[in-house]
Amino acid sequence: MPEIDYVARLALVQAAITALLTGKMQSYDLDGQKVTYLDLDSLLAEEKRLVALARRQTQGARAAFKRGVMS
């Protein structure tokens, strides 16, 4: 199974949010599916989820363990 490019998917979601906020969207193609209605709350939740996944994907799993208490 091919790995999902979360950075690219995040860019699509952010483009949809921008289009929705600027009133330029009647419908939108997202991953080959035509969407005629987009809910801003759902898009913002998906954006938040994808930001975390994209960060994890680009920084690697070790970045999750970098936080800690310095003595």
Phi and psi restraints in degrees (range 20) as a CNS / XPLOR table:
assign (resid 1 and name C) (resid 2 and name N)
       (resid 2 and name CA) (resid 2 and name C) 1.0 -70.0 20.0 2
assign (resid 2 and name N) (resid 2 and name CA)
       (resid 2 and name C) (resid 3 and name N) 1.0 147.0 20.0 2
assign (resid 2 and name C) (resid 3 and name N)
       (resid 3 and name CA) (resid 3 and name C) 1.0 -73.1 20.0 2
assign (resid 3 and name N) (resid 3 and name CA)
       (resid 3 and name C) (resid 4 and name N) 1.0 139.9 20.0 2
assign (resid 3 and name C) (resid 4 and name N)
       (resid 4 and name CA) (resid 4 and name C) 1.0 -77.3 20.0 2
assign (resid 4 and name N) (resid 4 and name CA)
       (resid 4 and name C) (resid 5 and name N) 1.0 132.8 20.0 2
assign (resid 4 and name C) (resid 5 and name N)
       (resid 5 and name CA) (resid 5 and name C) 1.0 -88.7 20.0 2
assign (resid 5 and name N) (resid 5 and name CA)
       (resid 5 and name C) (resid 6 and name N) 1.0 93.1 20.0 2
assign (resid 5 and name C) (resid 6 and name N)
       (resid 6 and name CA) (resid 6 and name C) 1.0 -67.6 20.0 2
assign (resid 6 and name N) (resid 6 and name CA)
       (resid 6 and name C) (resid 7 and name N) 1.0 -30.0 20.0 2
assign (resid 6 and name C) (resid 7 and name N)
       (resid 7 and name CA) (resid 7 and name C) 1.0 -64.6 20.0 2
assign (resid 7 and name N) (resid 7 and name CA)
       (resid 7 and name C) (resid 8 and name N) 1.0 -45.0 20.0 2
assign (resid 7 and name C) (resid 8 and name N)
       (resid 8 and name CA) (resid 8 and name C) 1.0 -65.7 20.0 2
assign (resid 8 and name N) (resid 8 and name CA)
       (resid 8 and name C) (resid 9 and name N) 1.0 -41.1 20.0 2
assign (resid 8 and name C) (resid 9 and name N)
       (resid 9 and name CA) (resid 9 and name C) 1.0 -66.3 20.0 2
assign (resid 9 and name N) (resid 9 and name CA)
       (resid 9 and name C) (resid 10 and name N) 1.0 -38.7 20.0 2
assign (resid 9 and name C) (resid 10 and name N)
       (resid 10 and name CA) (resid 10 and name C) 1.0 -60.8 20.0 2
assign (resid 10 and name N) (resid 10 and name CA)
       (resid 10 and name C) (resid 11 and name N) 1.0 -41.5 20.0 2
assign (resid 10 and name C) (resid 11 and name N)
       (resid 11 and name CA) (resid 11 and name C) 1.0 -61.3 20.0 2
assign (resid 11 and name N) (resid 11 and name CA)
       (resid 11 and name C) (resid 12 and name N) 1.0 -38.7 20.0 2
assign (resid 11 and name C) (resid 12 and name N)
       (resid 12 and name CA) (resid 12 and name C) 1.0 -65.6 20.0 2
assign (resid 12 and name N) (resid 12 and name CA)
       (resid 12 and name C) (resid 13 and name N) 1.0 -43.3 20.0 2
assign (resid 12 and name C) (resid 13 and name N)
       (resid 13 and name CA) (resid 13 and name C) 1.0 -65.1 20.0 2
assign (resid 13 and name N) (resid 13 and name CA)
       (resid 13 and name C) (resid 14 and name N) 1.0 -41.7 20.0 2
assign (resid 13 and name C) (resid 14 and name N)
       (resid 14 and name CA) (resid 14 and name C) 1.0 -66.0 20.0 2
assign (resid 14 and name N) (resid 14 and name CA)
       (resid 14 and name C) (resid 15 and name N) 1.0 -35.7 20.0 2
assign (resid 14 and name C) (resid 15 and name N)
       (resid 15 and name CA) (resid 15 and name C) 1.0 -64.9 20.0 2
assign (resid 15 and name N) (resid 15 and name CA)
       (resid 15 and name C) (resid 16 and name N) 1.0 -39.1 20.0 2
assign (resid 15 and name C) (resid 16 and name N)
       (resid 16 and name CA) (resid 16 and name C) 1.0 -65.2 20.0 2
assign (resid 16 and name N) (resid 16 and name CA)
       (resid 16 and name C) (resid 17 and name N) 1.0 -40.9 20.0 2
assign (resid 16 and name C) (resid 17 and name N)
       (resid 17 and name CA) (resid 17 and name C) 1.0 -62.8 20.0 2
assign (resid 17 and name N) (resid 17 and name CA)
       (resid 17 and name C) (resid 18 and name N) 1.0 -45.8 20.0 2
assign (resid 17 and name C) (resid 18 and name N)
       (resid 18 and name CA) (resid 18 and name C) 1.0 -60.9 20.0 2
assign (resid 18 and name N) (resid 18 and name CA)
       (resid 18 and name C) (resid 19 and name N) 1.0 -45.3 20.0 2
assign (resid 18 and name C) (resid 19 and name N)
       (resid 19 and name CA) (resid 19 and name C) 1.0 -62.8 20.0 2
assign (resid 19 and name N) (resid 19 and name CA)
       (resid 19 and name C) (resid 20 and name N) 1.0 -39.6 20.0 2
assign (resid 19 and name C) (resid 20 and name N)
       (resid 20 and name CA) (resid 20 and name C) 1.0 -67.0 20.0 2
assign (resid 20 and name N) (resid 20 and name CA)
       (resid 20 and name C) (resid 21 and name N) 1.0 -43.4 20.0 2
assign (resid 20 and name C) (resid 21 and name N)
       (resid 21 and name CA) (resid 21 and name C) 1.0 -70.7 20.0 2
assign (resid 21 and name N) (resid 21 and name CA)
       (resid 21 and name C) (resid 22 and name N) 1.0 -29.7 20.0 2
assign (resid 21 and name C) (resid 22 and name N)
       (resid 22 and name CA) (resid 22 and name C) 1.0 -91.7 20.0 2
assign (resid 22 and name N) (resid 22 and name CA)
       (resid 22 and name C) (resid 23 and name N) 1.0 1.0 20.0 2
assign (resid 22 and name C) (resid 23 and name N)
       (resid 23 and name CA) (resid 23 and name C) 1.0 73.7 20.0 2
assign (resid 23 and name N) (resid 23 and name CA)
       (resid 23 and name C) (resid 24 and name N) 1.0 16.9 20.0 2
assign (resid 23 and name C) (resid 24 and name N)
       (resid 24 and name CA) (resid 24 and name C) 1.0 -93.9 20.0 2
assign (resid 24 and name N) (resid 24 and name CA)
       (resid 24 and name C) (resid 25 and name N) 1.0 7.2 20.0 2
assign (resid 24 and name C) (resid 25 and name N)
       (resid 25 and name CA) (resid 25 and name C) 1.0 -115.3 20.0 2
assign (resid 25 and name N) (resid 25 and name CA)
       (resid 25 and name C) (resid 26 and name N) 1.0 124.8 20.0 2
assign (resid 25 and name C) (resid 26 and name N)
       (resid 26 and name CA) (resid 26 and name C) 1.0 -104.4 20.0 2
assign (resid 26 and name N) (resid 26 and name CA)
       (resid 26 and name C) (resid 27 and name N) 1.0 -40.9 20.0 2
assign (resid 26 and name C) (resid 27 and name N)
       (resid 27 and name CA) (resid 27 and name C) 1.0 -149.6 20.0 2
assign (resid 27 and name N) (resid 27 and name CA)
       (resid 27 and name C) (resid 28 and name N) 1.0 166.4 20.0 2
assign (resid 27 and name C) (resid 28 and name N)
       (resid 28 and name CA) (resid 28 and name C) 1.0 -149.1 20.0 2
assign (resid 28 and name N) (resid 28 and name CA)
       (resid 28 and name C) (resid 29 and name N) 1.0 138.5 20.0 2
assign (resid 28 and name C) (resid 29 and name N)
       (resid 29 and name CA) (resid 29 and name C) 1.0 -92.2 20.0 2
assign (resid 29 and name N) (resid 29 and name CA)
       (resid 29 and name C) (resid 30 and name N) 1.0 123.6 20.0 2
assign (resid 29 and name C) (resid 30 and name N)
       (resid 30 and name CA) (resid 30 and name C) 1.0 -132.4 20.0 2
assign (resid 30 and name N) (resid 30 and name CA)
       (resid 30 and name C) (resid 31 and name N) 1.0 112.3 20.0 2
assign (resid 30 and name C) (resid 31 and name N)
       (resid 31 and name CA) (resid 31 and name C) 1.0 53.5 20.0 2
assign (resid 31 and name N) (resid 31 and name CA)
       (resid 31 and name C) (resid 32 and name N) 1.0 43.1 20.0 2
assign (resid 31 and name C) (resid 32 and name N)
       (resid 32 and name CA) (resid 32 and name C) 1.0 81.4 20.0 2
assign (resid 32 and name N) (resid 32 and name CA)
       (resid 32 and name C) (resid 33 and name N) 1.0 0.9 20.0 2
assign (resid 32 and name C) (resid 33 and name N)
       (resid 33 and name CA) (resid 33 and name C) 1.0 -112.6 20.0 2
assign (resid 33 and name N) (resid 33 and name CA)
       (resid 33 and name C) (resid 34 and name N) 1.0 134.3 20.0 2
assign (resid 33 and name C) (resid 34 and name N)
       (resid 34 and name CA) (resid 34 and name C) 1.0 -86.8 20.0 2
assign (resid 34 and name N) (resid 34 and name CA)
       (resid 34 and name C) (resid 35 and name N) 1.0 123.6 20.0 2
assign (resid 34 and name C) (resid 35 and name N)
       (resid 35 and name CA) (resid 35 and name C) 1.0 -110.7 20.0 2
assign (resid 35 and name N) (resid 35 and name CA)
       (resid 35 and name C) (resid 36 and name N) 1.0 127.7 20.0 2
assign (resid 35 and name C) (resid 36 and name N)
       (resid 36 and name CA) (resid 36 and name C) 1.0 -102.4 20.0 2
assign (resid 36 and name N) (resid 36 and name CA)
       (resid 36 and name C) (resid 37 and name N) 1.0 -13.0 20.0 2
assign (resid 36 and name C) (resid 37 and name N)
       (resid 37 and name CA) (resid 37 and name C) 1.0 -139.1 20.0 2
assign (resid 37 and name N) (resid 37 and name CA)
       (resid 37 and name C) (resid 38 and name N) 1.0 130.8 20.0 2
assign (resid 37 and name C) (resid 38 and name N)
       (resid 38 and name CA) (resid 38 and name C) 1.0 -125.0 20.0 2
assign (resid 38 and name N) (resid 38 and name CA)
       (resid 38 and name C) (resid 39 and name N) 1.0 130.5 20.0 2
assign (resid 38 and name C) (resid 39 and name N)
       (resid 39 and name CA) (resid 39 and name C) 1.0 -92.1 20.0 2
assign (resid 39 and name N) (resid 39 and name CA)
       (resid 39 and name C) (resid 40 and name N) 1.0 120.9 20.0 2
assign (resid 39 and name C) (resid 40 and name N)
       (resid 40 and name CA) (resid 40 and name C) 1.0 -58.2 20.0 2
assign (resid 40 and name N) (resid 40 and name CA)
       (resid 40 and name C) (resid 41 and name N) 1.0 -42.3 20.0 2
assign (resid 40 and name C) (resid 41 and name N)
       (resid 41 and name CA) (resid 41 and name C) 1.0 -60.9 20.0 2
assign (resid 41 and name N) (resid 41 and name CA)
       (resid 41 and name C) (resid 42 and name N) 1.0 -40.6 20.0 2
assign (resid 41 and name C) (resid 42 and name N)
       (resid 42 and name CA) (resid 42 and name C) 1.0 -67.0 20.0 2
assign (resid 42 and name N) (resid 42 and name CA)
       (resid 42 and name C) (resid 43 and name N) 1.0 -41.1 20.0 2
assign (resid 42 and name C) (resid 43 and name N)
       (resid 43 and name CA) (resid 43 and name C) 1.0 -64.1 20.0 2
assign (resid 43 and name N) (resid 43 and name CA)
       (resid 43 and name C) (resid 44 and name N) 1.0 -41.5 20.0 2
assign (resid 43 and name C) (resid 44 and name N)
       (resid 44 and name CA) (resid 44 and name C) 1.0 -65.7 20.0 2
assign (resid 44 and name N) (resid 44 and name CA)
       (resid 44 and name C) (resid 45 and name N) 1.0 -37.8 20.0 2
assign (resid 44 and name C) (resid 45 and name N)
       (resid 45 and name CA) (resid 45 and name C) 1.0 -66.0 20.0 2
assign (resid 45 and name N) (resid 45 and name CA)
       (resid 45 and name C) (resid 46 and name N) 1.0 -41.2 20.0 2
assign (resid 45 and name C) (resid 46 and name N)
       (resid 46 and name CA) (resid 46 and name C) 1.0 -66.6 20.0 2
assign (resid 46 and name N) (resid 46 and name CA)
       (resid 46 and name C) (resid 47 and name N) 1.0 -38.6 20.0 2
assign (resid 46 and name C) (resid 47 and name N)
       (resid 47 and name CA) (resid 47 and name C) 1.0 -60.3 20.0 2
assign (resid 47 and name N) (resid 47 and name CA)
       (resid 47 and name C) (resid 48 and name N) 1.0 -46.1 20.0 2
assign (resid 47 and name C) (resid 48 and name N)
       (resid 48 and name CA) (resid 48 and name C) 1.0 -60.2 20.0 2
assign (resid 48 and name N) (resid 48 and name CA)
       (resid 48 and name C) (resid 49 and name N) 1.0 -43.7 20.0 2
assign (resid 48 and name C) (resid 49 and name N)
       (resid 49 and name CA) (resid 49 and name C) 1.0 -63.5 20.0 2
assign (resid 49 and name N) (resid 49 and name CA)
       (resid 49 and name C) (resid 50 and name N) 1.0 -43.4 20.0 2
assign (resid 49 and name C) (resid 50 and name N)
       (resid 50 and name CA) (resid 50 and name C) 1.0 -70.9 20.0 2
assign (resid 50 and name N) (resid 50 and name CA)
       (resid 50 and name C) (resid 51 and name N) 1.0 -32.3 20.0 2
assign (resid 50 and name C) (resid 51 and name N)
       (resid 51 and name CA) (resid 51 and name C) 1.0 -59.5 20.0 2
assign (resid 51 and name N) (resid 51 and name CA)
       (resid 51 and name C) (resid 52 and name N) 1.0 -45.8 20.0 2
assign (resid 51 and name C) (resid 52 and name N)
       (resid 52 and name CA) (resid 52 and name C) 1.0 -64.9 20.0 2
assign (resid 52 and name N) (resid 52 and name CA)
       (resid 52 and name C) (resid 53 and name N) 1.0 -43.2 20.0 2
assign (resid 52 and name C) (resid 53 and name N)
       (resid 53 and name CA) (resid 53 and name C) 1.0 -67.5 20.0 2
assign (resid 53 and name N) (resid 53 and name CA)
       (resid 53 and name C) (resid 54 and name N) 1.0 -40.3 20.0 2
assign (resid 53 and name C) (resid 54 and name N)
       (resid 54 and name CA) (resid 54 and name C) 1.0 -65.9 20.0 2
assign (resid 54 and name N) (resid 54 and name CA)
       (resid 54 and name C) (resid 55 and name N) 1.0 -40.7 20.0 2
assign (resid 54 and name C) (resid 55 and name N)
       (resid 55 and name CA) (resid 55 and name C) 1.0 -61.6 20.0 2
assign (resid 55 and name N) (resid 55 and name CA)
       (resid 55 and name C) (resid 56 and name N) 1.0 -44.6 20.0 2
assign (resid 55 and name C) (resid 56 and name N)
       (resid 56 and name CA) (resid 56 and name C) 1.0 -64.2 20.0 2
assign (resid 56 and name N) (resid 56 and name CA)
       (resid 56 and name C) (resid 57 and name N) 1.0 -40.1 20.0 2
assign (resid 56 and name C) (resid 57 and name N)
       (resid 57 and name CA) (resid 57 and name C) 1.0 -68.4 20.0 2
assign (resid 57 and name N) (resid 57 and name CA)
       (resid 57 and name C) (resid 58 and name N) 1.0 -39.8 20.0 2
assign (resid 57 and name C) (resid 58 and name N)
       (resid 58 and name CA) (resid 58 and name C) 1.0 -82.4 20.0 2
assign (resid 58 and name N) (resid 58 and name CA)
       (resid 58 and name C) (resid 59 and name N) 1.0 -30.1 20.0 2
assign (resid 58 and name C) (resid 59 and name N)
       (resid 59 and name CA) (resid 59 and name C) 1.0 -92.8 20.0 2
assign (resid 59 and name N) (resid 59 and name CA)
       (resid 59 and name C) (resid 60 and name N) 1.0 -16.7 20.0 2
assign (resid 59 and name C) (resid 60 and name N)
       (resid 60 and name CA) (resid 60 and name C) 1.0 86.8 20.0 2
assign (resid 60 and name N) (resid 60 and name CA)
       (resid 60 and name C) (resid 61 and name N) 1.0 164.4 20.0 2
assign (resid 60 and name C) (resid 61 and name N)
       (resid 61 and name CA) (resid 61 and name C) 1.0 -65.8 20.0 2
assign (resid 61 and name N) (resid 61 and name CA)
       (resid 61 and name C) (resid 62 and name N) 1.0 -28.8 20.0 2
assign (resid 61 and name C) (resid 62 and name N)
       (resid 62 and name CA) (resid 62 and name C) 1.0 -65.3 20.0 2
assign (resid 62 and name N) (resid 62 and name CA)
       (resid 62 and name C) (resid 63 and name N) 1.0 -24.8 20.0 2
assign (resid 62 and name C) (resid 63 and name N)
       (resid 63 and name CA) (resid 63 and name C) 1.0 -62.5 20.0 2
assign (resid 63 and name N) (resid 63 and name CA)
       (resid 63 and name C) (resid 64 and name N) 1.0 -27.3 20.0 2
assign (resid 63 and name C) (resid 64 and name N)
       (resid 64 and name CA) (resid 64 and name C) 1.0 -67.0 20.0 2
assign (resid 64 and name N) (resid 64 and name CA)
       (resid 64 and name C) (resid 65 and name N) 1.0 -21.6 20.0 2
assign (resid 64 and name C) (resid 65 and name N)
       (resid 65 and name CA) (resid 65 and name C) 1.0 -103.9 20.0 2
assign (resid 65 and name N) (resid 65 and name CA)
       (resid 65 and name C) (resid 66 and name N) 1.0 8.3 20.0 2
assign (resid 65 and name C) (resid 66 and name N)
       (resid 66 and name CA) (resid 66 and name C) 1.0 -77.0 20.0 2
assign (resid 66 and name N) (resid 66 and name CA)
       (resid 66 and name C) (resid 67 and name N) 1.0 -23.2 20.0 2
assign (resid 66 and name C) (resid 67 and name N)
       (resid 67 and name CA) (resid 67 and name C) 1.0 -73.8 20.0 2
assign (resid 67 and name N) (resid 67 and name CA)
       (resid 67 and name C) (resid 68 and name N) 1.0 138.8 20.0 2
assign (resid 67 and name C) (resid 68 and name N)
       (resid 68 and name CA) (resid 68 and name C) 1.0 -179.4 20.0 2
assign (resid 68 and name N) (resid 68 and name CA)
       (resid 68 and name C) (resid 69 and name N) 1.0 177.7 20.0 2
assign (resid 68 and name C) (resid 69 and name N)
       (resid 69 and name CA) (resid 69 and name C) 1.0 -92.4 20.0 2
assign (resid 69 and name N) (resid 69 and name CA)
       (resid 69 and name C) (resid 70 and name N) 1.0 126.5 20.0 2
assign (resid 69 and name C) (resid 70 and name N)
       (resid 70 and name CA) (resid 70 and name C) 1.0 -90.3 20.0 2
assign (resid 70 and name N) (resid 70 and name CA)
       (resid 70 and name C) (resid 71 and name N) 1.0 135.5 20.0 2
